[in-house]
């Protein structure tokens, strides 16, 4: 029961980070990937009978058989995250390296990386504003690619918020 309380608390923390306005799919993927990595750590530690990141169990004497069950559960949860987020895993290489990005982006990415002023703009403004600031003539493929990535439906938050507003407007008041 203590393990369930701690792991659900961690899942709730992840859930809260995945909600909200202005959160894009690639940012959500970063949070989910970090959580999946943490699950792997928790499973390895459970295998050794260590629970330093599971506060309610940390102070308890946990039998080896229970540690093994916890490890198996954590590994199962990690595998479930892998399955649920496999589509993001497939497109992740496109974000990390020029060589794995789509071919039409290669030269534009090299130009983008070479312009020092763009690096300053990138760190000074939001990601959306950065891509808006790029020249459509000089970076047409990057702008198109960014538009596709920003349009990935990362959260139902905005949709649910819109329906709530519509419901208020359509009420008898």
ChimeraX commands (.cxc) that place a marker at each C-alpha (Angstrom):
marker #1 position 0.00,0.00,0.00 radius 0.5
marker #1 position 2.87,2.37,0.80 radius 0.5
marker #1 position 4.44,1.65,-2.58 radius 0.5
marker #1 position 1.14,2.31,-4.36 radius 0.5
marker #1 position 0.75,5.64,-2.56 radius 0.5
marker #1 position 4.25,6.75,-3.52 radius 0.5
marker #1 position 4.09,5.62,-7.14 radius 0.5
marker #1 position 0.66,7.20,-7.64 radius 0.5
marker #1 position 2.02,10.43,-6.18 radius 0.5
marker #1 position 4.83,10.35,-8.75 radius 0.5
marker #1 position 2.36,9.58,-11.55 radius 0.5
marker #1 position 0.19,12.48,-10.39 radius 0.5
marker #1 position 3.22,14.81,-10.48 radius 0.5
marker #1 position 3.86,13.72,-14.08 radius 0.5
marker #1 position 0.18,14.22,-14.92 radius 0.5
marker #1 position 0.27,17.78,-13.58 radius 0.5
marker #1 position 3.38,18.62,-15.64 radius 0.5
marker #1 position 1.63,17.34,-18.77 radius 0.5
marker #1 position -1.35,19.65,-18.34 radius 0.5
marker #1 position -1.72,23.27,-19.18 radius 0.5
marker #1 position -1.83,25.80,-21.90 radius 0.5
marker #1 position 1.12,26.33,-24.22 radius 0.5
marker #1 position 2.69,22.92,-23.70 radius 0.5
marker #1 position 3.77,21.31,-26.96 radius 0.5
marker #1 position 4.01,17.62,-27.75 radius 0.5
marker #1 position 7.82,17.60,-27.82 radius 0.5
marker #1 position 7.90,19.11,-24.33 radius 0.5
marker #1 position 5.43,16.50,-23.11 radius 0.5
marker #1 position 7.63,13.80,-24.63 radius 0.5
marker #1 position 10.60,15.15,-22.66 radius 0.5
marker #1 position 8.67,14.86,-19.39 radius 0.5
marker #1 position 7.42,11.35,-20.21 radius 0.5
marker #1 position 10.89,10.20,-21.28 radius 0.5
marker #1 position 12.43,11.51,-18.05 radius 0.5
marker #1 position 9.75,9.74,-16.01 radius 0.5
marker #1 position 10.36,6.48,-17.88 radius 0.5
marker #1 position 14.07,6.78,-17.08 radius 0.5
marker #1 position 13.22,7.33,-13.41 radius 0.5
marker #1 position 11.09,4.17,-13.43 radius 0.5
marker #1 position 14.12,2.24,-14.67 radius 0.5
marker #1 position 16.19,3.66,-11.81 radius 0.5
marker #1 position 13.51,2.81,-9.26 radius 0.5
marker #1 position 13.34,-0.77,-10.61 radius 0.5
marker #1 position 17.13,-1.23,-10.40 radius 0.5
marker #1 position 17.13,0.14,-6.87 radius 0.5
marker #1 position 14.19,-2.10,-5.88 radius 0.5
marker #1 position 16.18,-5.05,-7.19 radius 0.5
marker #1 position 18.84,-4.15,-4.60 radius 0.5
marker #1 position 16.24,-3.55,-1.89 radius 0.5
marker #1 position 16.83,0.23,-1.95 radius 0.5
marker #1 position 13.89,2.61,-1.94 radius 0.5
marker #1 position 15.46,6.04,-1.41 radius 0.5
marker #1 position 13.12,7.63,-3.99 radius 0.5
marker #1 position 10.03,5.93,-2.58 radius 0.5
marker #1 position 9.74,7.75,0.76 radius 0.5
marker #1 position 7.13,5.59,2.47 radius 0.5
marker #1 position 9.14,2.42,1.81 radius 0.5
marker #1 position 12.53,3.96,2.46 radius 0.5
marker #1 position 12.24,3.57,6.23 radius 0.5
marker #1 position 10.70,0.09,6.11 radius 0.5
marker #1 position 12.30,-3.33,6.15 radius 0.5
marker #1 position 11.09,-4.74,2.84 radius 0.5
marker #1 position 11.40,-8.52,2.31 radius 0.5
marker #1 position 13.19,-9.68,-0.85 radius 0.5
marker #1 position 10.03,-11.22,-2.29 radius 0.5
marker #1 position 8.20,-7.87,-1.96 radius 0.5
marker #1 position 11.17,-6.02,-3.46 radius 0.5
marker #1 position 11.03,-8.39,-6.44 radius 0.5
marker #1 position 7.31,-7.73,-6.92 radius 0.5
marker #1 position 7.89,-3.99,-6.77 radius 0.5
marker #1 position 10.74,-4.30,-9.28 radius 0.5
marker #1 position 8.52,-6.30,-11.63 radius 0.5
marker #1 position 5.73,-3.75,-11.32 radius 0.5
marker #1 position 8.12,-0.88,-12.05 radius 0.5
marker #1 position 9.56,-2.71,-15.06 radius 0.5
marker #1 position 6.04,-3.37,-16.30 radius 0.5
marker #1 position 5.16,0.31,-15.88 radius 0.5
marker #1 position 8.34,1.31,-17.74 radius 0.5
marker #1 position 7.44,-1.07,-20.59 radius 0.5
marker #1 position 3.95,0.43,-20.72 radius 0.5
marker #1 position 5.46,3.91,-21.10 radius 0.5
marker #1 position 7.60,2.58,-23.96 radius 0.5
marker #1 position 4.51,1.22,-25.68 radius 0.5
marker #1 position 2.36,4.29,-25.10 radius 0.5
marker #1 position 4.98,6.73,-26.37 radius 0.5
marker #1 position 6.44,4.70,-29.23 radius 0.5
marker #1 position 5.27,7.22,-31.85 radius 0.5
marker #1 position 7.28,9.96,-30.18 radius 0.5
marker #1 position 10.28,7.66,-29.98 radius 0.5
marker #1 position 10.12,7.21,-33.77 radius 0.5
marker #1 position 10.27,10.94,-34.52 radius 0.5
marker #1 position 12.75,11.87,-31.77 radius 0.5
marker #1 position 15.85,11.43,-33.98 radius 0.5
marker #1 position 14.55,14.22,-36.22 radius 0.5
marker #1 position 15.04,16.68,-33.34 radius 0.5
marker #1 position 18.55,15.73,-32.23 radius 0.5
marker #1 position 20.90,15.61,-35.18 radius 0.5
marker #1 position 21.27,17.10,-38.64 radius 0.5
marker #1 position 22.11,13.68,-40.08 radius 0.5
marker #1 position 18.86,12.14,-38.82 radius 0.5
marker #1 position 16.68,15.13,-39.69 radius 0.5
marker #1 position 14.70,15.01,-42.94 radius 0.5
marker #1 position 16.99,15.67,-45.92 radius 0.5
marker #1 position 15.26,18.86,-46.99 radius 0.5
marker #1 position 16.22,20.39,-43.62 radius 0.5
marker #1 position 19.95,19.60,-43.70 radius 0.5
marker #1 position 21.23,22.74,-45.42 radius 0.5
marker #1 position 18.78,25.05,-43.67 radius 0.5
marker #1 position 19.75,23.62,-40.28 radius 0.5
marker #1 position 23.42,24.24,-41.04 radius 0.5
marker #1 position 22.62,27.83,-42.02 radius 0.5
marker #1 position 20.51,28.24,-38.89 radius 0.5
marker #1 position 23.28,26.96,-36.62 radius 0.5
marker #1 position 25.84,29.26,-38.24 radius 0.5
marker #1 position 23.97,32.52,-37.53 radius 0.5
marker #1 position 24.99,33.77,-34.08 radius 0.5
marker #1 position 22.15,36.32,-33.93 radius 0.5
marker #1 position 19.59,33.52,-34.28 radius 0.5
marker #1 position 21.13,31.73,-31.30 radius 0.5
marker #1 position 20.56,34.84,-29.22 radius 0.5
marker #1 position 16.97,35.18,-30.44 radius 0.5
marker #1 position 16.36,31.49,-29.69 radius 0.5
marker #1 position 17.37,31.93,-26.06 radius 0.5
marker #1 position 15.47,35.22,-25.66 radius 0.5
marker #1 position 12.00,34.34,-26.96 radius 0.5
marker #1 position 9.51,31.49,-26.87 radius 0.5
marker #1 position 9.95,28.63,-29.29 radius 0.5
marker #1 position 6.89,29.64,-31.29 radius 0.5
marker #1 position 8.11,33.24,-31.55 radius 0.5
marker #1 position 11.53,32.03,-32.63 radius 0.5
marker #1 position 10.12,30.05,-35.54 radius 0.5
marker #1 position 7.84,32.96,-36.44 radius 0.5
marker #1 position 10.89,35.21,-36.61 radius 0.5
marker #1 position 12.65,33.04,-39.19 radius 0.5
marker #1 position 12.66,34.26,-42.77 radius 0.5
marker #1 position 10.23,32.28,-44.94 radius 0.5
marker #1 position 12.54,32.80,-47.92 radius 0.5
marker #1 position 15.69,31.56,-46.19 radius 0.5
marker #1 position 14.17,28.80,-44.01 radius 0.5
marker #1 position 11.00,27.54,-45.76 radius 0.5
marker #1 position 11.49,23.87,-44.90 radius 0.5
marker #1 position 12.32,24.53,-41.25 radius 0.5
marker #1 position 9.24,26.72,-40.85 radius 0.5
marker #1 position 7.06,24.05,-42.45 radius 0.5
marker #1 position 8.59,21.31,-40.28 radius 0.5
marker #1 position 8.16,23.42,-37.13 radius 0.5
marker #1 position 4.51,24.04,-38.04 radius 0.5
marker #1 position 3.94,20.29,-38.30 radius 0.5
marker #1 position 5.64,19.61,-34.98 radius 0.5
marker #1 position 3.67,22.36,-33.21 radius 0.5
marker #1 position 0.41,21.04,-34.58 radius 0.5
marker #1 position 0.84,17.57,-33.05 radius 0.5
marker #1 position -2.08,17.23,-30.70 radius 0.5
marker #1 position -0.21,16.93,-27.44 radius 0.5
marker #1 position -2.96,17.56,-24.94 radius 0.5
marker #1 position -6.72,17.63,-24.66 radius 0.5
marker #1 position -6.41,20.57,-22.26 radius 0.5
marker #1 position -7.14,23.29,-24.83 radius 0.5
marker #1 position -10.00,21.29,-26.33 radius 0.5
marker #1 position -11.57,20.68,-22.92 radius 0.5
marker #1 position -11.13,24.34,-22.00 radius 0.5
marker #1 position -12.86,25.38,-25.23 radius 0.5
marker #1 position -15.80,23.10,-24.55 radius 0.5
marker #1 position -16.11,24.53,-21.03 radius 0.5
marker #1 position -16.23,28.07,-22.45 radius 0.5
marker #1 position -18.78,26.99,-25.04 radius 0.5
marker #1 position -20.91,25.36,-22.35 radius 0.5
marker #1 position -20.90,28.59,-20.32 radius 0.5
marker #1 position -21.86,30.65,-23.37 radius 0.5
marker #1 position -24.64,28.25,-24.35 radius 0.5
marker #1 position -26.14,28.11,-20.86 radius 0.5
marker #1 position -29.47,29.74,-20.04 radius 0.5
marker #1 position -27.54,32.76,-18.72 radius 0.5
marker link #1:1,2 radius 0.2
marker link #1:2,3 radius 0.2
marker link #1:3,4 radius 0.2
marker link #1:4,5 radius 0.2
marker link #1:5,6 radius 0.2
marker link #1:6,7 radius 0.2
marker link #1:7,8 radius 0.2
marker link #1:8,9 radius 0.2
marker link #1:9,10 radius 0.2
marker link #1:10,11 radius 0.2
marker link #1:11,12 radius 0.2
marker link #1:12,13 radius 0.2
marker link #1:13,14 radius 0.2
marker link #1:14,15 radius 0.2
marker link #1:15,16 radius 0.2
marker link #1:16,17 radius 0.2
marker link #1:17,18 radius 0.2
marker link #1:18,19 radius 0.2
marker link #1:19,20 radius 0.2
marker link #1:20,21 radius 0.2
marker link #1:21,22 radius 0.2
marker link #1:22,23 radius 0.2
marker link #1:23,24 radius 0.2
marker link #1:24,25 radius 0.2
marker link #1:25,26 radius 0.2
marker link #1:26,27 radius 0.2
marker link #1:27,28 radius 0.2
marker link #1:28,29 radius 0.2
marker link #1:29,30 radius 0.2
marker link #1:30,31 radius 0.2
marker link #1:31,32 radius 0.2
marker link #1:32,33 radius 0.2
marker link #1:33,34 radius 0.2
marker link #1:34,35 radius 0.2
marker link #1:35,36 radius 0.2
marker link #1:36,37 radius 0.2
marker link #1:37,38 radius 0.2
marker link #1:38,39 radius 0.2
marker link #1:39,40 radius 0.2
marker link #1:40,41 radius 0.2
marker link #1:41,42 radius 0.2
marker link #1:42,43 radius 0.2
marker link #1:43,44 radius 0.2
marker link #1:44,45 radius 0.2
marker link #1:45,46 radius 0.2
marker link #1:46,47 radius 0.2
marker link #1:47,48 radius 0.2
marker link #1:48,49 radius 0.2
marker link #1:49,50 radius 0.2
marker link #1:50,51 radius 0.2
marker link #1:51,52 radius 0.2
marker link #1:52,53 radius 0.2
marker link #1:53,54 radius 0.2
marker link #1:54,55 radius 0.2
marker link #1:55,56 radius 0.2
marker link #1:56,57 radius 0.2
marker link #1:57,58 radius 0.2
marker link #1:58,59 radius 0.2
marker link #1:59,60 radius 0.2
marker link #1:60,61 radius 0.2
marker link #1:61,62 radius 0.2
marker link #1:62,63 radius 0.2
marker link #1:63,64 radius 0.2
marker link #1:64,65 radius 0.2
marker link #1:65,66 radius 0.2
marker link #1:66,67 radius 0.2
marker link #1:67,68 radius 0.2
marker link #1:68,69 radius 0.2
marker link #1:69,70 radius 0.2
marker link #1:70,71 radius 0.2
marker link #1:71,72 radius 0.2
marker link #1:72,73 radius 0.2
marker link #1:73,74 radius 0.2
marker link #1:74,75 radius 0.2
marker link #1:75,76 radius 0.2
marker link #1:76,77 radius 0.2
marker link #1:77,78 radius 0.2
marker link #1:78,79 radius 0.2
marker link #1:79,80 radius 0.2
marker link #1:80,81 radius 0.2
marker link #1:81,82 radius 0.2
marker link #1:82,83 radius 0.2
marker link #1:83,84 radius 0.2
marker link #1:84,85 radius 0.2
marker link #1:85,86 radius 0.2
marker link #1:86,87 radius 0.2
marker link #1:87,88 radius 0.2
marker link #1:88,89 radius 0.2
marker link #1:89,90 radius 0.2
marker link #1:90,91 radius 0.2
marker link #1:91,92 radius 0.2
marker link #1:92,93 radius 0.2
marker link #1:93,94 radius 0.2
marker link #1:94,95 radius 0.2
marker link #1:95,96 radius 0.2
marker link #1:96,97 radius 0.2
marker link #1:97,98 radius 0.2
marker link #1:98,99 radius 0.2
marker link #1:99,100 radius 0.2
marker link #1:100,101 radius 0.2
marker link #1:101,102 radius 0.2
marker link #1:102,103 radius 0.2
marker link #1:103,104 radius 0.2
marker link #1:104,105 radius 0.2
marker link #1:105,106 radius 0.2
marker link #1:106,107 radius 0.2
marker link #1:107,108 radius 0.2
marker link #1:108,109 radius 0.2
marker link #1:109,110 radius 0.2
marker link #1:110,111 radius 0.2
marker link #1:111,112 radius 0.2
marker link #1:112,113 radius 0.2
marker link #1:113,114 radius 0.2
marker link #1:114,115 radius 0.2
marker link #1:115,116 radius 0.2
marker link #1:116,117 radius 0.2
marker link #1:117,118 radius 0.2
marker link #1:118,119 radius 0.2
marker link #1:119,120 radius 0.2
marker link #1:120,121 radius 0.2
marker link #1:121,122 radius 0.2
marker link #1:122,123 radius 0.2
marker link #1:123,124 radius 0.2
marker link #1:124,125 radius 0.2
marker link #1:125,126 radius 0.2
marker link #1:126,127 radius 0.2
marker link #1:127,128 radius 0.2
marker link #1:128,129 radius 0.2
marker link #1:129,130 radius 0.2
marker link #1:130,131 radius 0.2
marker link #1:131,132 radius 0.2
marker link #1:132,133 radius 0.2
marker link #1:133,134 radius 0.2
marker link #1:134,135 radius 0.2
marker link #1:135,136 radius 0.2
marker link #1:136,137 radius 0.2
marker link #1:137,138 radius 0.2
marker link #1:138,139 radius 0.2
marker link #1:139,140 radius 0.2
marker link #1:140,141 radius 0.2
marker link #1:141,142 radius 0.2
marker link #1:142,143 radius 0.2
marker link #1:143,144 radius 0.2
marker link #1:144,145 radius 0.2
marker link #1:145,146 radius 0.2
marker link #1:146,147 radius 0.2
marker link #1:147,148 radius 0.2
marker link #1:148,149 radius 0.2
marker link #1:149,150 radius 0.2
marker link #1:150,151 radius 0.2
marker link #1:151,152 radius 0.2
marker link #1:152,153 radius 0.2
marker link #1:153,154 radius 0.2
marker link #1:154,155 radius 0.2
marker link #1:155,156 radius 0.2
marker link #1:156,157 radius 0.2
marker link #1:157,158 radius 0.2
marker link #1:158,159 radius 0.2
marker link #1:159,160 radius 0.2
marker link #1:160,161 radius 0.2
marker link #1:161,162 radius 0.2
marker link #1:162,163 radius 0.2
marker link #1:163,164 radius 0.2
marker link #1:164,165 radius 0.2
marker link #1:165,166 radius 0.2
marker link #1:166,167 radius 0.2
marker link #1:167,168 radius 0.2
marker link #1:168,169 radius 0.2
marker link #1:169,170 radius 0.2
marker link #1:170,171 radius 0.2
marker link #1:171,172 radius 0.2
marker link #1:172,173 radius 0.2
view
